[in-house]
């Protein structure tokens, strides 16, 4: 028997190389093939395409908000601090709990203010300050004290004046609200200032320039559409000579706005909704203008 190592086929190099190639091809054909790599190359891109398509459809119908979409915004309501007296709203619902909210009087105080005093002529700053305090009390009684403005008792006002003053009927120097009309729980508001000077007699004079706003309670059948339906205004320029440390009424000018003109002729204050308001003039200003203490006092504004 011949030695296998000496078989002619095993010594033929060309035959050996061909046999080796056939063996490798056979091994590749019989190697098991897993499904993972081929499925991942097909399934993952398909899923991404379907997800993007669904996202676009939902965005178009408004069901999904894309990450870069701008958020919706709402306009914040104005605050009283931002109100401009020349652009304040003049129509809409009136909140009876806050009747001054959409008027220039929204942030006004409920007490007559007194400024810091300075020496005037021969009068020291302390004397001027005492005069301001005296007129502050007089103005408070005249325009804000319920005893005077609601019950028409003039005694608290007269008690603040110089005892020699003979003024049985203060007339326009005080506010008298007509019987049958009530103010809302919101107290009246006031804005303005005082200044001082010395008259030809050498006496100290205090000039009081104040605007007073009153909010009336409307009847049950009336739903006010603007604050001017229920808010009435008195703008007064009053001069008080200071005699023996007490105010003495000297001159007084005033106008009333958004009021009952018929009651005004009786020396009474009534809300605009209660009767004839007067005929608006062609050049009449917007309502907020009459709240300005710098507005000229040129007689009744709308009567």
Helices and strands as residue ranges (DSSP letters): G 4-6, G 8-11, H 13-30, H 36-60, G 80-82, G 96-98, G 104-107, H 125-143, H 146-149, H 155-158, G 171-173, E 189-198, E 204-215, G 227-229, E 231-243, E 246-257, H 261-264, G 272-274, G 287-291
